[in-house]
């Protein structure tokens, strides 16, 4: 692969993080050799993508809606780690009734049975299951008398084998009926499954803020396995992103605190690369950023987030030709250090968004830095408004 000619737990006094970046940004936008077209349709909006991978480390499924945050769900499969993608696959009839962003996860129950779990939100949250590695799927069915937005945006297996899944709501869908007017209070919810995702308990609130609009939780585990971390989108656009932590497998969570600007964005997804660092990708929503609204990633250590450190570097993966509408990426970690990340965006100006995959390797990126082949830029002097 050829890369690059790239053009808190508590802090003393609860200081407010800077809105400016402290890490350099590497621009990979022009490197079409690492980009793979997943799906594009003339005149059709293809949106928010989630991916999940089989245990073989190469078979990846992608689901996304035909529309902005809603619409008939499309599914494709790659058998070679994202180098090539299938035609659109047959899906259950009920997938055409999806009201929200579909999200896809791989789970394992106490008897060692693995499954794909697909969720579709608003009211009620519905679920579709595959128990044969994605060959067949159940119809979408309600998981309870409640709803939510981007349900569920993240999921994590706990030490006892249960799964916790997170989503948010603004008051319209969480109750037992649809409310046409939002209550203007963003709340992050958590629910738990003890049978590998087949059934779910009632959601309970875990985070909110008197001024910030916290939503779209993305969950990560500390390197020693002892702490859970959730990164949160901030939707009022007045703050950096936020984070909360749990030291008891999601039973209790800390008070929300702001992150640094470098990792501020919408819908954080990712995990640990081969070298032990976090690769987290998202839509850039930092208030002072020339890549605002673009598909970006942050690379650094877990402690950088907790201690509001800078991290190692940021990557602009792709320039979005729209002021904000892109990302919600899927991320899979393949053998030999390859990272596959897949998402939607307005990659051609004045055209509907479509789906791309990018395959990259952090060691190759850093090798190019050492050889002076990469152009680093710092974005700290220009503020773009939403």
C-alpha positions as CSV (number, residue, x, y, z in Angstrom):
1,X,0.0,0.0,0.0
2,X,1.4,3.4,-0.9
3,X,0.6,6.3,1.4
4,X,1.3,9.9,1.7
5,X,2.4,13.0,0.0
6,X,0.1,14.4,2.7
7,X,-0.1,18.5,1.0
8,X,-10.1,14.4,32.7
9,X,-10.7,12.3,35.4
10,X,-10.7,15.4,37.6
11,X,-8.3,18.3,36.7
12,X,-7.3,20.9,39.2
13,X,-9.9,23.7,39.3
14,X,-12.0,22.0,36.7
15,X,-10.3,24.1,34.0
16,X,-12.0,24.5,30.6
17,X,-10.0,22.9,27.7
18,X,-8.8,25.1,24.9
19,X,-10.8,25.2,21.7
20,X,-7.5,25.1,19.7
21,X,-5.7,22.0,18.5
22,X,-2.4,20.9,20.0
23,X,-1.6,18.1,17.6
24,X,-0.6,18.3,13.9
25,X,-3.1,17.1,11.2
26,X,-2.0,14.8,8.4
27,X,-4.0,15.2,5.2
28,X,-4.8,12.0,3.4
29,X,-7.7,13.4,1.3
30,X,-5.9,13.2,-2.1
31,X,-4.7,9.6,-1.6
32,X,-7.2,7.9,-3.7
33,X,-5.1,4.7,-3.7
34,X,-6.3,3.9,-0.2
35,X,-9.9,4.6,-0.9
36,X,-12.5,2.0,-2.1
37,X,-15.9,2.8,-3.4
38,X,-18.5,0.9,-1.5
39,X,-21.8,2.2,-3.0
40,X,-23.0,5.2,-5.0
41,X,-26.3,5.8,-6.7
42,X,-27.1,8.7,-9.0
43,X,-29.5,11.1,-7.3
44,X,-29.8,9.0,-4.1
45,X,-28.6,10.0,-0.6
46,X,-26.7,7.1,0.9
47,X,-26.1,7.7,4.6
48,X,-24.8,6.7,8.0
49,X,-22.8,3.5,7.9
50,X,-22.0,0.9,10.6
51,X,-19.8,-2.1,10.0
52,X,-19.2,-5.4,11.9
53,X,-16.7,-8.2,11.1
54,X,-16.7,-12.0,11.5
55,X,-14.1,-13.7,13.6
56,X,-12.1,-14.6,10.4
57,X,-10.7,-11.0,10.4
58,X,-11.7,-10.3,6.8
59,X,-15.4,-10.7,6.2
60,X,-17.0,-7.4,6.9
61,X,-20.7,-6.4,6.7
62,X,-21.9,-2.8,6.2
63,X,-25.4,-1.4,6.7
64,X,-26.6,2.1,5.9
65,X,-29.9,3.9,5.0
66,X,-31.1,5.2,1.7
67,X,-31.7,8.7,3.2
68,X,-30.5,11.1,5.9
69,X,-30.7,9.2,9.1
70,X,-33.7,7.2,7.9
71,X,-34.9,5.1,5.0
72,X,-34.6,1.6,3.6
73,X,-31.6,-0.2,5.0
74,X,-29.0,-1.4,2.5
75,X,-26.5,-4.2,3.3
76,X,-23.2,-5.1,1.6
77,X,-20.4,-7.5,2.4
78,X,-16.6,-7.6,1.8
79,X,-14.8,-10.9,1.8
80,X,-11.3,-9.4,1.7
81,X,-11.2,-6.8,4.4
82,X,-12.7,-4.0,2.4
83,X,-10.7,-4.2,-0.8
84,X,-13.8,-5.2,-2.7
85,X,-17.6,-5.0,-1.8
86,X,-20.5,-7.1,-3.0
87,X,-23.6,-6.0,-4.7
88,X,-26.5,-5.0,-2.4
89,X,-27.6,-8.1,-0.5
90,X,-31.1,-9.4,0.1
91,X,-32.5,-8.1,3.4
92,X,-35.8,-8.6,5.3
93,X,-38.8,-6.7,4.1
94,X,-39.1,-4.8,7.4
95,X,-35.7,-3.2,6.9
96,X,-37.5,-0.9,4.4
97,X,-39.4,0.6,7.3
98,X,-36.4,1.8,9.2
99,X,-37.0,5.2,10.8
100,X,-33.4,5.9,11.9
101,X,-29.7,5.2,11.5
102,X,-29.2,1.4,11.5
103,X,-26.4,0.1,13.8
104,X,-24.7,-3.3,13.6
105,X,-22.8,-5.2,16.3
106,X,-21.2,-8.7,16.8
107,X,-22.1,-10.4,20.1
108,X,-21.2,-13.6,21.9
109,X,-23.5,-15.2,24.5
110,X,-22.6,-17.3,27.6
111,X,-22.8,-20.5,25.5
112,X,-20.3,-19.3,22.9
113,X,-22.9,-18.5,20.3
114,X,-22.0,-15.5,18.1
115,X,-24.6,-13.3,16.4
116,X,-25.1,-10.1,14.5
117,X,-27.4,-7.6,16.2
118,X,-28.9,-4.7,14.1
119,X,-30.8,-1.9,15.8
120,X,-33.0,0.8,14.3
121,X,-34.2,3.6,16.5
122,X,-36.8,6.3,17.2
123,X,-40.0,4.8,18.7
124,X,-39.8,1.9,19.4
125,X,-36.2,0.7,19.1
126,X,-36.3,-2.4,16.9
127,X,-33.9,-5.2,16.4
128,X,-33.0,-7.7,13.7
129,X,-30.7,-10.8,14.4
130,X,-28.6,-13.1,12.3
131,X,-27.4,-16.4,13.9
132,X,-25.7,-17.7,10.7
133,X,-23.0,-15.1,10.0
134,X,-25.2,-12.7,8.1
135,X,-26.8,-15.2,5.7
136,X,-30.3,-14.7,7.0
137,X,-31.9,-12.2,9.3
138,X,-35.0,-11.9,11.4
139,X,-37.5,-9.1,10.8
140,X,-37.2,-5.9,12.8
141,X,-39.1,-6.3,16.1
142,X,-39.4,-4.0,19.1
143,X,-37.1,-4.6,22.0
144,X,-39.3,-2.8,24.5
145,X,-41.8,0.0,25.1
146,X,-39.3,2.8,24.6
147,X,-37.4,4.6,21.9
148,X,-34.3,6.6,21.3
149,X,-32.2,8.5,18.8
150,X,-29.2,6.8,17.0
151,X,-30.2,3.6,18.9
152,X,-27.8,2.2,19.6
153,X,-24.7,4.1,18.8
154,X,-22.3,1.9,20.8
155,X,-22.1,-1.5,22.6
156,X,-19.6,-3.1,24.9
157,X,-19.3,-6.6,26.5
158,X,-18.8,-6.4,30.3
159,X,-16.6,-8.7,32.4
160,X,-19.6,-10.8,33.5
161,X,-20.5,-11.5,29.8
162,X,-23.4,-9.1,29.7
163,X,-23.6,-6.3,27.1
164,X,-24.3,-2.7,27.7
165,X,-25.6,-0.5,24.8
166,X,-25.9,3.3,24.7
167,X,-28.1,5.8,22.9
168,X,-29.5,9.3,23.6
169,X,-32.9,10.9,23.4
170,X,-34.2,14.5,23.6
171,X,-37.6,13.6,25.2
172,X,-39.5,12.7,22.0
173,X,-39.1,8.9,21.9
174,X,-37.9,7.5,25.2
175,X,-41.3,7.1,26.8
176,X,-44.1,4.8,25.9
177,X,-45.5,7.1,23.2
178,X,-44.1,9.4,20.5
179,X,-44.1,13.1,21.5
180,X,-44.0,15.4,18.6
181,X,-42.2,18.2,20.5
182,X,-38.8,17.7,22.0
183,X,-38.4,18.4,25.7
184,X,-35.1,20.1,24.8
185,X,-33.2,18.0,27.3
186,X,-30.5,15.7,25.9
187,X,-30.1,12.5,28.0
188,X,-27.8,9.6,27.4
189,X,-29.2,6.2,28.2
190,X,-27.8,2.7,28.9
191,X,-29.5,-0.7,28.6
192,X,-28.2,-4.1,29.4
193,X,-28.5,-7.6,27.8
194,X,-27.6,-10.8,29.6
195,X,-28.2,-13.2,26.7
196,X,-25.9,-11.9,24.0
197,X,-28.2,-9.1,22.8
198,X,-31.4,-11.2,22.2
199,X,-33.3,-9.3,24.9
200,X,-32.7,-6.0,26.7
201,X,-33.6,-4.4,30.0
202,X,-35.2,-1.0,30.3
203,X,-32.9,1.9,29.7
204,X,-31.7,4.2,32.5
205,X,-30.1,7.6,32.2
206,X,-26.3,7.9,32.7
207,X,-25.4,11.4,31.5
208,X,-26.8,14.9,30.9
209,X,-25.6,18.4,31.3
210,X,-27.4,21.7,32.2
211,X,-26.1,23.5,29.1
212,X,-24.4,21.1,26.8
213,X,-26.4,18.8,24.5
214,X,-24.7,15.4,25.1
215,X,-25.5,12.6,22.6
216,X,-24.2,9.8,20.3
217,X,-22.1,8.0,22.9
218,X,-19.1,6.0,21.8
219,X,-17.6,3.5,24.3
220,X,-14.0,2.3,24.8
221,X,-12.2,0.2,27.4
222,X,-9.0,1.2,29.1
223,X,-5.8,-0.8,28.2
224,X,-5.8,-2.5,31.6
225,X,-9.4,-3.5,31.2
226,X,-10.5,-1.8,34.4
227,X,-12.3,1.3,33.2
228,X,-14.9,2.1,30.6
229,X,-14.9,5.5,28.8
230,X,-17.7,7.1,26.8
231,X,-17.0,9.9,24.4
232,X,-20.0,12.2,23.7
233,X,-21.0,14.4,20.9
234,X,-21.9,18.0,22.0
235,X,-24.7,19.2,19.8
236,X,-25.2,22.8,20.9
237,X,-21.8,23.5,19.3
238,X,-20.8,25.7,22.3
239,X,-18.4,23.2,23.9
240,X,-15.8,20.6,23.1
241,X,-16.9,17.0,23.2
242,X,-17.4,15.4,26.6
243,X,-16.5,12.2,28.3
244,X,-17.6,10.0,31.2
245,X,-15.9,7.0,32.9
246,X,-17.0,4.0,34.8
247,X,-14.9,1.8,37.2
248,X,-17.7,-0.7,37.8
249,X,-18.6,-2.0,34.4
250,X,-21.3,0.6,33.7
251,X,-23.1,0.4,37.1
252,X,-22.2,4.0,37.8
253,X,-20.7,6.8,35.7
254,X,-18.7,9.9,36.4
255,X,-19.8,13.5,35.9
256,X,-19.4,14.6,32.3
257,X,-16.2,16.6,31.5
258,X,-15.0,18.3,28.3
259,X,-12.3,16.7,26.2
260,X,-9.6,18.5,24.4
261,X,-10.3,20.1,21.1
262,X,-8.3,17.6,19.1
263,X,-10.8,14.8,19.7
264,X,-13.9,17.0,19.5
265,X,-16.4,15.6,17.0
266,X,-19.6,13.7,16.3
267,X,-20.1,9.9,16.7
268,X,-16.7,8.7,17.9
269,X,-15.9,5.1,16.8
270,X,-12.7,3.1,16.8
271,X,-10.5,1.0,19.1
272,X,-6.9,-0.1,19.6
273,X,-4.5,-0.4,16.8
274,X,-1.9,-3.0,16.6
275,X,0.7,-0.8,18.4
276,X,-1.7,-0.3,21.4
277,X,-2.7,3.3,20.6
278,X,-6.3,4.4,20.1
279,X,-7.5,5.1,16.6
280,X,-10.8,7.1,16.9
281,X,-12.6,8.5,13.9
282,X,-15.5,11.0,13.7
283,X,-16.9,14.1,12.1
284,X,-14.7,17.1,13.1
285,X,-16.8,19.7,15.0
286,X,-14.0,21.6,16.7
287,X,-15.0,25.2,16.9
288,X,-11.6,26.4,15.5
289,X,-10.7,24.1,12.7
290,X,-10.0,24.2,9.0
291,X,-11.2,20.6,8.8
292,X,-14.5,21.3,10.5
293,X,-17.2,19.1,9.0
294,X,-14.6,16.7,7.5
295,X,-14.0,13.0,8.1
296,X,-11.1,12.9,10.5
297,X,-9.4,10.6,13.0
298,X,-7.4,11.0,16.2
299,X,-4.4,8.8,17.2
300,X,-3.1,8.7,20.8
301,X,-3.1,7.0,24.1
302,X,-6.1,6.3,26.4
303,X,-4.5,8.5,29.1
304,X,-4.4,11.4,26.6
305,X,-8.2,11.5,26.7
306,X,-8.5,11.1,30.5
307,X,-5.8,13.7,31.2
308,X,-6.8,16.0,28.4
309,X,-3.4,15.4,26.7
310,X,-2.9,16.2,23.0
311,X,-2.5,12.8,21.5
312,X,0.0,12.0,18.7
313,X,-1.7,13.3,15.6
314,X,-4.9,13.8,13.7
315,X,-5.7,12.6,10.2
316,X,-8.0,14.3,7.7
317,X,-9.2,11.1,6.0
318,X,-11.5,12.8,3.5
319,X,-12.5,16.4,2.7
320,X,-16.3,16.6,2.9
321,X,-17.8,19.1,0.4
322,X,-20.6,19.9,2.7
323,X,-20.4,22.1,5.8
324,X,-21.2,19.2,8.2
325,X,-22.9,16.1,6.8
326,X,-20.6,13.1,6.8
327,X,-18.9,10.4,8.9
328,X,-20.6,8.1,11.5
329,X,-17.8,5.7,10.5
330,X,-17.5,2.0,10.9
331,X,-14.0,0.8,12.0
332,X,-12.5,-2.7,11.8
333,X,-8.9,-3.7,12.8
334,X,-7.5,-6.2,10.4
335,X,-4.4,-8.4,10.5
336,X,-1.0,-6.9,10.0
337,X,-1.9,-3.5,11.3
338,X,-4.4,-2.5,8.6
339,X,-7.3,-0.4,9.7
340,X,-10.5,-0.4,7.7
341,X,-12.8,2.5,8.2
342,X,-16.0,3.1,6.2
343,X,-18.5,5.9,6.0
344,X,-20.6,8.3,3.9
345,X,-20.0,11.9,2.9
346,X,-20.4,14.5,0.2
347,X,-17.2,13.5,-1.6
348,X,-18.2,15.4,-4.8
349,X,-19.5,19.0,-4.5
350,X,-23.2,19.4,-5.0
351,X,-23.8,15.7,-5.3
352,X,-25.6,13.4,-2.9
353,X,-23.4,11.6,-0.3
354,X,-22.1,8.1,-1.0
355,X,-20.1,5.4,0.7
356,X,-16.3,5.0,0.8
357,X,-13.9,2.7,2.6
358,X,-10.3,3.7,3.5
359,X,-7.6,1.2,4.4
360,X,-4.7,2.6,6.2
361,X,-1.8,1.6,8.5
362,X,-0.4,3.8,11.3
363,X,3.1,2.5,11.0
364,X,3.2,3.4,7.3
365,X,1.9,6.9,8.0
366,X,4.6,7.4,10.7
367,X,7.3,6.0,8.5
368,X,6.4,8.6,5.9
369,X,6.7,11.3,8.6
370,X,10.1,10.2,9.6
371,X,11.3,10.2,6.0
372,X,9.9,13.7,5.6
373,X,7.4,12.7,2.9
374,X,4.3,13.9,4.8
375,X,3.2,17.5,5.0
376,X,2.0,18.4,8.4
377,X,-0.4,21.2,9.0
378,X,-1.7,22.8,12.2
379,X,-5.2,24.2,12.1
380,X,-5.5,26.6,15.0
381,X,-6.0,30.1,13.5
382,X,-9.3,30.0,11.7
383,X,-12.7,29.6,13.1
384,X,-15.5,28.2,11.0
385,X,-19.1,28.5,12.1
386,X,-21.9,25.9,11.7
